[in-house]
Amino acid sequence: MCGITGFYNPVGLNQSDATKNICNMREALVHRGPDDFGDWIDIRDGIALGHQRLSILDVSSAGHQPMASNSGRYRIVFNGEIYNHLELRIDLDKTHRIKWRGHSDTETLLALIDMFGLRVALRKIVGAFAIAIWDEQTKVLSLARDRMGEKPLYYGWQNGTFLFGSELRAVSKHMSFEDVINRNVIVSYLQTGAITAPYSIYNGIYKVLPSTFIEITHKSNPGVIENPVYYWSLEDVARNGVKKPLLGSDNELVDGLEELINKSVSLQTISDVPLGAYLSGGIDSSLVVALLQSNSMEKVKTFTIGFEEKKYDESMYAQSVADHLGTDHTTLYLTKKEIIRDITETQGIYDEPLSDSSASLRVATLAKKDVKVALCGDGGDELFAGYSHYQKISKISRLIDAFPNVTRPVISKIGTSLPSKLITVASEPFMKLFKISTATPLGLKIHKLAKVFNVRDHNVLYSLVKTSGMIEESLVNKEYGEIDTKNYSINNFDNIIDTMLFCDQKDYLSSDILVKSDRNSMSVGIENRAPLLDHRIVEMAWKFPLDVKIRNGVAKWPLRQILHKYVPAQLVDRPKMGFGIPAEEWLRGPLKSWVSELLSPESLIKDNFFDVENVQYILNQHMEGNYNWQVVLWRLCAFQEWLKYR
């Protein structure tokens, strides 16, 4: 993996300014690629490309970027890996006479584009990538991103210049960049914990959507979000899969999936540098490690994080799996003080506000000592319904459906208009029905009950239940609104779990989970790979009937069946945790001073993003133990902490 950046100005460039700008932008990404660097500038055409290289395949100078195609037509900077590039080379050699200069996947990609054009090339490749390519013939700059959004790519027009980069820190180094926070996405951020694509935290800067490419020319309209071209469609894959599920016995389905995952794991071991894997001891990472070890003649290096406080520590489960599989396992035990220090520094790595309380940064740092590439289990939960909220919200939906449509608005209206004492009595059965905590402040109980009860749209129901009681809007300064980033109706499937799976794959995975994974690993110069996110596995997962994904209340049933062939069930079948920390308790304890400082009236008034009175109300509620506001408080703190690093 690497860091890419650059800019385009259709009226041309000044040599001195262009050189200074591209150097500043590229050097901001040195952590992503400390092994090599390169710049390329065409003053007349107004284009500049920069690259910081993390050498994984063909570590020689033959893999240096920016790289020109054999024809001389294209110039590319590329971040990522093309896992099937050797297969593609064989196919190219059968039909074209190509004089290869080295064995890098970047050169393979350029040859594909030379022969077939960008769109066809993107459809042929399997990988995780972000690409910027300049066409000397047509004078078109194209930016492309992998299908599931594993690799980041930002872009935007600023004062007549088009900027792009793997991270916002690179874009912000250009002298044309305007440091203006996009206040319209703050409510959405508080609701989801991330800045959802295509928006970013800065005005005029956007994210290239997964599975798309955009084209920039001298005719492009500055200030407008570029029209994306889809070379692969998650929505089409999902709807077609649900409509035409796979037929066959359970064994046939599981065996087919195992074969595909095994192939993906095998492909993603391609590397000219040491490779290992993260192992939390859960289903997904254990499966990846099991298949990796089964295909290796040597002990696979695996890594996990443990807590010195035993009641939160699950590292012993990872150790048990590692012992059974025979991996070379390393555990790093963190003290409470070390974790707290990492939490306060993480926002400087994430580049824009991201609410995450895991210790995954530390596990990447640990792995870096022995390997340069690490496989992980990202994607298993989103593909095979691993999160508990899938079944919880499905149950809520069925209960609501038991009431006739015509009665729901009436019940909702009555519920919000009853006197407070009567509300307390009348609402209690519903609180139990919807599993809403009795510690929740009364007004919030009724607000949440009323909204949920009157929802007909699956996606809206999912959004309402996942948020912290729909109070996020009240926490943001009233003079600012919110960009409506969601067209709910188009995301609906007949089954609410399918709707949730689609939304999580489309937004949560690429805007949250994979951002965390990318930034944490690249901050220390290590490449993460996620075999479960091979698009062919995604396509197969959507063809699995729901009663196979969730069998008798057991989530990720097919993944478990595969894993049980390699690891005894008793070692892995337990509640999901990952690398998380006990956030609710720590916010009231060891993190109390951190939270109190970030959310003090003085801090909140300084930047004027949040409503002081309402934030103080929920902060006091949490500290007094009256209600667990862990999620939204963490998101507020992450935002406030991020402000220190911008």
FIDRENDO-241472 format. One line per 5 residues: for each residue x, y, z of C-alpha. Coordinates in steps of 0.1 Angstrom, whole numbers, plus 2048, in hexadecimal, padded with zeros to 3 digits. Example, Ala and Ser with C-alpha at 12.3 -4.5 7.8 and 13.67 -1.06 7.14 Angstrom:
// FIDRENDO-241472
87B,7D3,84E ~ 889,7F5,847
END
This chain:
// FIDRENDO-241472
800,800,800 ~ 80B,823,7FA ~ 800,848,7FB ~ 7F6,85A,7DB ~ 7EF,87F,7D5
7EE,89A,7BB ~ 7DC,8B7,7AB ~ 7CF,8C4,78A ~ 7CB,8E7,77D ~ 7BE,8EA,759
7CE,90C,754 ~ 7F1,8FE,75B ~ 80A,8FF,778 ~ 826,914,784 ~ 845,8FE,787
851,90B,7A9 ~ 82F,90A,7B9 ~ 826,8E8,7AB ~ 846,8D9,7B7 ~ 842,8E7,7DA
81D,8DC,7DC ~ 822,8B8,7D0 ~ 840,8B3,7E7 ~ 82C,8C0,805 ~ 80E,8AB,7FC
822,88B,7F6 ~ 837,88F,816 ~ 817,891,82A ~ 813,86C,821 ~ 835,85F,829
827,849,844 ~ 813,836,82A ~ 832,830,814 ~ 853,835,825 ~ 867,820,80C
868,835,7ED ~ 858,855,7DE ~ 853,866,7BC ~ 844,884,7AC ~ 83A,88C,788
82F,8AE,77B ~ 822,8BA,759 ~ 822,8E0,75B ~ 810,8E5,73A ~ 7F3,8CD,740
7F1,8D8,765 ~ 7F4,8B5,774 ~ 80A,8AA,791 ~ 80C,887,7A1 ~ 81D,87C,7C1
824,85A,7D0 ~ 831,84C,7F1 ~ 839,827,7EE ~ 836,80B,806 ~ 848,7F0,7F3
835,7CF,7F4 ~ 837,7C1,7D1 ~ 857,7C5,7BC ~ 86A,7DA,7D5 ~ 883,7E3,7BA
884,804,7A7 ~ 86E,7F3,78C ~ 851,7FA,7A3 ~ 858,81F,7A7 ~ 83B,837,7A3
82E,84D,793 ~ 830,833,777 ~ 82B,837,752 ~ 81A,81D,73C ~ 82E,80C,720
81B,821,706 ~ 823,841,719 ~ 7FE,84A,719 ~ 7F7,845,73E ~ 808,851,75E
7FD,841,77E ~ 7FF,843,7A4 ~ 7F1,825,7B5 ~ 7E9,81B,7D9 ~ 7E0,7F7,7E1
7E5,7D4,7D4 ~ 7D7,7C2,7B5 ~ 7D6,79E,7C3 ~ 7CF,78D,7A2 ~ 7E9,7A0,78E
7FE,781,787 ~ 7E0,770,777 ~ 7DA,790,763 ~ 7FE,791,757 ~ 7FA,76D,74A
7DB,777,737 ~ 7EB,796,729 ~ 80A,782,71D ~ 7F3,76B,70A ~ 7E4,787,6F5
7FD,7A3,6F6 ~ 822,7A6,6F4 ~ 82C,7BA,712 ~ 84F,7C1,71D ~ 84D,7C1,743
865,7D7,756 ~ 85F,7C6,777 ~ 845,7B2,78A ~ 830,7CC,79C ~ 80A,7CD,79B
80B,7F1,791 ~ 81C,7E8,771 ~ 801,7CD,76B ~ 7E6,7E6,771 ~ 7F5,7FF,759
7F7,7E5,73E ~ 7D3,7DC,743 ~ 7C8,800,740 ~ 7DE,804,721 ~ 7CD,7E7,711
7A9,7EA,71C ~ 7A3,80C,72B ~ 79D,814,750 ~ 779,808,754 ~ 780,7E5,746
7A1,7E3,75A ~ 78F,7EB,77A ~ 776,7CF,774 ~ 792,7B6,76E ~ 7A7,7BD,78D
7A2,7AE,7B0 ~ 7B0,7C3,7CC ~ 7B0,7E0,7E3 ~ 7BB,801,7D3 ~ 7B9,826,7CD
7C5,832,7AA ~ 7CC,853,79A ~ 7D5,851,775 ~ 7DC,86C,75C ~ 7D4,866,737
7ED,87A,722 ~ 7D8,875,703 ~ 7B6,881,70F ~ 7C3,897,72C ~ 7AC,886,744
7B4,87F,769 ~ 7A2,861,777 ~ 79F,857,79B ~ 793,834,7A4 ~ 78C,820,7C4
788,7FB,7CC ~ 766,7EB,7CE ~ 761,7EA,7F4 ~ 775,809,7FD ~ 794,7FA,80D
7AB,816,801 ~ 7A2,83B,806 ~ 7A2,857,7EC ~ 798,87B,7F2 ~ 793,896,7D8
785,8B9,7D2 ~ 788,8DA,7C0 ~ 798,8F6,7D5 ~ 79D,919,7C6 ~ 79E,90C,7A2
7B5,8EE,7A9 ~ 7AA,8CA,7AB ~ 7BB,8B8,7C8 ~ 7BC,894,7D2 ~ 7CD,87D,7EA
7CC,85D,7FF ~ 7C7,872,81E ~ 7BA,894,826 ~ 7DB,89E,835 ~ 7EA,89D,812
7CE,8B1,802 ~ 7D1,8CB,81D ~ 7F6,8D2,815 ~ 7EE,8E2,7F3 ~ 7EF,908,7F5
7CC,90A,7E5 ~ 7BC,8F5,801 ~ 7A1,907,816 ~ 7A0,8FB,83A ~ 77A,8FE,83F
768,8E3,852 ~ 748,8D6,843 ~ 730,8DB,860 ~ 713,8CC,84C ~ 720,8A8,852
724,8AB,878 ~ 701,89D,880 ~ 706,880,869 ~ 728,87A,879 ~ 719,879,89C
6FF,860,88F ~ 718,848,87E ~ 73A,84F,88E ~ 74A,856,86C ~ 748,86F,84F
735,85B,835 ~ 740,85C,810 ~ 73F,86F,7FA ~ 743,88B,814 ~ 762,894,828
766,8AB,847 ~ 772,8C7,830 ~ 75D,8DD,819 ~ 762,8D5,7F5 ~ 776,8B5,7FB
766,893,7F4 ~ 76D,86E,7F4 ~ 76E,859,7D4 ~ 752,840,7D9 ~ 75C,81B,7DB
759,808,7BA ~ 759,828,7A5 ~ 770,83E,792 ~ 76D,863,789 ~ 77C,877,76C
78A,89A,76E ~ 790,8B0,74F ~ 793,8D5,747 ~ 76D,8D5,743 ~ 767,8C8,767
752,8DF,77C ~ 764,8EA,79C ~ 750,8E9,7BC ~ 73A,8CC,7AF ~ 73C,8A8,7BB
749,894,79E ~ 732,87C,78E ~ 73E,858,796 ~ 73F,83C,77D ~ 738,81A,78C
74D,7FD,77F ~ 73D,7E5,798 ~ 71C,7EA,7AC ~ 717,7DD,7CF ~ 6F2,7E5,7CC
6EF,7CF,7AD ~ 703,7B3,7BD ~ 6ED,7B5,7DC ~ 6CB,7B6,7CA ~ 6D4,79C,7B1
6E1,785,7CD ~ 6C2,788,7E2 ~ 6AC,783,7C3 ~ 6C0,764,7B7 ~ 6CF,753,7D6
6E6,735,7D3 ~ 6D5,713,7D3 ~ 6E4,6F4,7E3 ~ 6EA,6E3,804 ~ 6FA,6F4,822
719,6E0,81C ~ 71B,6EA,7F7 ~ 717,70F,801 ~ 731,70E,81C ~ 74A,6FB,807
746,714,7EA ~ 74C,731,802 ~ 76A,720,812 ~ 77A,71B,7EF ~ 774,740,7E7
782,74D,808 ~ 7A0,735,806 ~ 7A7,743,7E3 ~ 7A5,766,7EF ~ 7BC,760,80D
7D5,74F,7F6 ~ 7D4,76C,7DD ~ 7DA,785,7F8 ~ 7F9,774,804 ~ 80B,782,7E6
828,796,7F4 ~ 84D,79C,7F1 ~ 84F,7A5,816 ~ 846,794,837 ~ 821,78D,83C
80C,785,85A ~ 7E8,789,868 ~ 7D4,799,884 ~ 7C3,780,89B ~ 7A8,78C,8B4
79C,768,8BA ~ 77A,770,8AA ~ 76A,75E,88C ~ 777,774,870 ~ 79B,779,879
79E,754,885 ~ 790,748,863 ~ 7A9,75D,84F ~ 7C6,751,865 ~ 7BA,72D,863
7BA,72D,83D ~ 7DA,740,83C ~ 7EC,728,853 ~ 7DD,709,841 ~ 7EE,715,820
80F,71E,830 ~ 82D,708,836 ~ 83A,720,851 ~ 82A,72D,870 ~ 815,74C,868
81D,76A,87E ~ 7FD,775,890 ~ 7F7,793,8A7 ~ 7DE,79D,8C1 ~ 7D9,7B7,8DD
7D1,7AF,901 ~ 7C6,7C4,91E ~ 7D8,7C2,940 ~ 7B6,7C4,950 ~ 7AA,7A0,94D
785,7A7,94D ~ 789,7B8,92B ~ 7A4,7A2,91D ~ 79B,789,902 ~ 7BE,783,8F6
7BE,760,905 ~ 7A4,756,8EA ~ 7BB,761,8CE ~ 7D7,74E,8DF ~ 7C2,72F,8E0
7BA,731,8BB ~ 7DF,739,8B3 ~ 7EA,71A,8C8 ~ 7D2,704,8B6 ~ 7DC,710,893
801,711,89B ~ 808,735,893 ~ 825,74A,89F ~ 80F,760,8B6 ~ 818,780,8C8
802,792,8E1 ~ 808,7B6,8ED ~ 7F8,7BE,90F ~ 7EE,7E2,913 ~ 7EA,7F5,933
7CD,80C,938 ~ 7E5,82A,936 ~ 7F2,81F,914 ~ 7D0,81A,905 ~ 7C4,83C,912
7E3,84C,903 ~ 7DC,83C,8E1 ~ 7B7,848,8E2 ~ 7C2,86C,8E5 ~ 7DA,868,8C8
7C5,854,8B0 ~ 7B2,871,8A1 ~ 7D2,87F,893 ~ 7D5,85F,87F ~ 7B1,85D,872
7B3,87D,85E ~ 78F,886,865 ~ 778,87F,882 ~ 773,85A,887 ~ 763,84B,8A7
776,82B,8AE ~ 781,81D,8D0 ~ 794,7FE,8C5 ~ 7B9,7F7,8CB ~ 7BF,7EE,8A7
7DA,808,8A3 ~ 7EF,7F6,8BD ~ 7EB,7D4,8AC ~ 7F7,7E4,88C ~ 815,7F2,89E
81C,7D0,8AD ~ 81A,7BE,88B ~ 831,7D8,87B ~ 84F,7CA,88F ~ 84D,7A9,87C
839,7AD,85C ~ 831,7C7,842 ~ 810,7B8,837 ~ 7F4,7AC,84E ~ 7D4,79A,845
7B4,7A2,859 ~ 790,796,85C ~ 77F,7B6,852 ~ 75E,7B1,840 ~ 751,791,850
737,7A2,866 ~ 729,7B8,84A ~ 728,79C,830 ~ 719,781,846 ~ 704,794,860
71C,791,87D ~ 710,7AF,891 ~ 6F6,7AA,8AC ~ 6E2,7C8,8A1 ~ 6D7,7B6,881
6C1,79D,894 ~ 6B7,7B7,8AE ~ 6AA,7D0,894 ~ 699,7B4,881 ~ 686,7AB,8A0
67C,7CF,8A6 ~ 670,7D1,882 ~ 65A,7B2,885 ~ 64A,7C0,8A5 ~ 642,7E1,894
634,7CF,876 ~ 61B,7BD,88D ~ 609,7DE,890 ~ 5F4,7EA,872 ~ 604,807,85F
5E6,81E,866 ~ 5EA,81B,88B ~ 610,822,88E ~ 60F,848,889 ~ 5F2,84A,8A2
605,836,8BC ~ 624,84B,8B6 ~ 611,86C,8B9 ~ 5FF,862,8D9 ~ 620,856,8E8
631,878,8E3 ~ 613,88C,8F0 ~ 60B,879,911 ~ 613,88A,933 ~ 635,880,941
627,86A,95D ~ 610,858,946 ~ 62C,854,92D ~ 641,842,947 ~ 625,829,94E
61A,824,92A ~ 63D,822,91B ~ 64B,808,932 ~ 63E,7E9,91F ~ 64B,7F8,8FE
66D,7FF,90E ~ 66F,7DA,916 ~ 662,7D1,8F4 ~ 67C,7E5,8E1 ~ 697,7DE,8FC
69C,803,902 ~ 6AE,808,923 ~ 699,814,940 ~ 6B6,82A,949 ~ 6B0,83E,92A
6A3,861,931 ~ 67E,861,92E ~ 67B,87A,912 ~ 694,866,8FD ~ 681,846,903
661,854,8F5 ~ 673,866,8D9 ~ 684,846,8CE ~ 665,831,8D2 ~ 650,84A,8BE
668,84D,8A2 ~ 66F,828,89F ~ 64A,81F,8A2 ~ 641,835,884 ~ 65C,829,86D
653,815,84D ~ 675,818,83C ~ 68E,7FC,846 ~ 6AC,813,841 ~ 69E,82F,856
695,816,872 ~ 6B9,809,871 ~ 6C6,82C,873 ~ 6B0,836,88F ~ 6B7,818,8A4
6DD,81A,89E ~ 6DF,83E,8A9 ~ 6E0,84A,8CE ~ 6BB,850,8D1 ~ 6B9,869,8B4
6C8,885,8CA ~ 6E6,88C,8B3 ~ 6D5,8AA,8A3 ~ 6CF,8BA,8C4 ~ 6F4,8B9,8CC
6FF,8CD,8AE ~ 6FF,8F3,8AD ~ 6DC,8FC,8A1 ~ 6E8,914,886 ~ 6F6,8F7,872
6E3,8DD,85F ~ 6EC,8BB,851 ~ 6F2,8AE,82E ~ 6D9,893,826 ~ 6F1,879,81B
6D8,85C,819 ~ 6BD,854,801 ~ 6AD,83A,817 ~ 693,82C,800 ~ 6AC,820,7E6
6BD,80A,800 ~ 69F,7F6,80B ~ 69D,7D1,806 ~ 680,7BA,80E ~ 691,7AD,82D
69F,7C7,846 ~ 6BE,7B2,84C ~ 6C7,7B5,827 ~ 6C1,7DA,82A ~ 6D9,7DC,847
6F3,7C7,837 ~ 6F2,7DC,818 ~ 6F5,7FD,82B ~ 711,7F0,841 ~ 725,7E4,823
71E,804,80F ~ 725,81E,82B ~ 730,810,84C ~ 74B,7F9,83F ~ 75C,812,827
757,831,83C ~ 760,823,85E ~ 76E,800,861 ~ 785,802,843 ~ 790,826,84B
79B,81B,86D ~ 7AD,7FD,85E ~ 7BE,811,844 ~ 7C9,82E,859 ~ 7D5,819,877
7EA,802,861 ~ 7F8,81C,849 ~ 801,833,866 ~ 81D,81A,86E ~ 824,810,84A
813,7ED,84A ~ 7FB,7E1,830 ~ 7D9,7D2,83A ~ 7C8,7B9,824 ~ 7A4,7AD,829
79F,78C,816 ~ 779,78A,81F ~ 774,7AA,80B ~ 77D,79A,7E9 ~ 760,7A6,7D4
759,782,7C9 ~ 753,778,7EE ~ 73C,797,7F1 ~ 729,78B,7D3 ~ 726,768,7E1
71B,774,803 ~ 6FE,787,7F4 ~ 6F3,766,7E3 ~ 6F1,754,805 ~ 6CE,752,813
6C9,765,834 ~ 6C1,744,846 ~ 6E3,738,83D ~ 6F5,758,848 ~ 6E1,757,869
6D8,733,873 ~ 6C2,72F,891 ~ 6CE,750,89F ~ 6F3,749,899 ~ 703,764,884
71E,75E,86A ~ 713,73A,869 ~ 726,731,848 ~ 746,741,854 ~ 744,72D,875
73F,70D,862 ~ 75E,712,84E ~ 772,71D,86D ~ 767,6FF,881 ~ 77A,6E9,868
79A,6F8,874 ~ 793,704,898 ~ 77C,6F3,8B2 ~ 75C,706,8B7 ~ 762,70B,8DC
780,721,8D5 ~ 76E,73A,8BF ~ 749,739,8C5 ~ 743,756,8DE ~ 736,77A,8DD
748,792,8C6 ~ 761,7AB,8D4 ~ 77F,7B2,8BD ~ 799,7CB,8CA ~ 780,7E1,8DD
783,7F2,8FE ~ 76A,7F6,91B ~ 760,819,90F ~ 741,81E,925 ~ 753,818,946
773,82A,93C ~ 761,84A,932 ~ 755,84C,956 ~ 777,841,964 ~ 79A,844,955
78E,859,937 ~ 778,870,94C ~ 790,88D,94C ~ 796,889,926 ~ 771,88A,91F
76A,8A7,937 ~ 785,8BC,928 ~ 77B,8B6,904 ~ 756,8BB,90B ~ 75A,8D8,924
745,8F7,91C ~ 765,90A,915 ~ 771,8F0,8FB ~ 74E,8EE,8EA ~ 74A,914,8E8
76C,918,8D8 ~ 763,909,8B7 ~ 73D,90C,8BA ~ 735,8EA,8AA ~ 71F,8DC,8C6
703,8E7,8DC ~ 713,8EC,8FE ~ 6F4,8E7,914 ~ 6E9,8C6,903 ~ 70C,8B7,902
711,8BF,927 ~ 6EF,8AF,92F ~ 6F8,88D,91F ~ 71B,88F,92E ~ 70D,893,951
6F4,877,94A ~ 710,860,941 ~ 728,869,95E ~ 70C,865,977 ~ 705,842,96A
6E1,84B,960 ~ 6E5,841,93C ~ 701,833,925 ~ 709,84E,90C ~ 729,83D,903
724,83D,8DD ~ 71B,861,8D8 ~ 734,86E,8F2 ~ 750,85B,8E2 ~ 746,86B,8C0
746,88D,8CF ~ 768,888,8DF ~ 777,87A,8BF ~ 76C,899,8AD ~ 779,8B1,8C7
79A,89E,8C9 ~ 79D,89E,8A3 ~ 79B,8C5,8A3 ~ 7BC,8C5,8B5 ~ 7CD,8B5,897
7BF,8C7,879
END
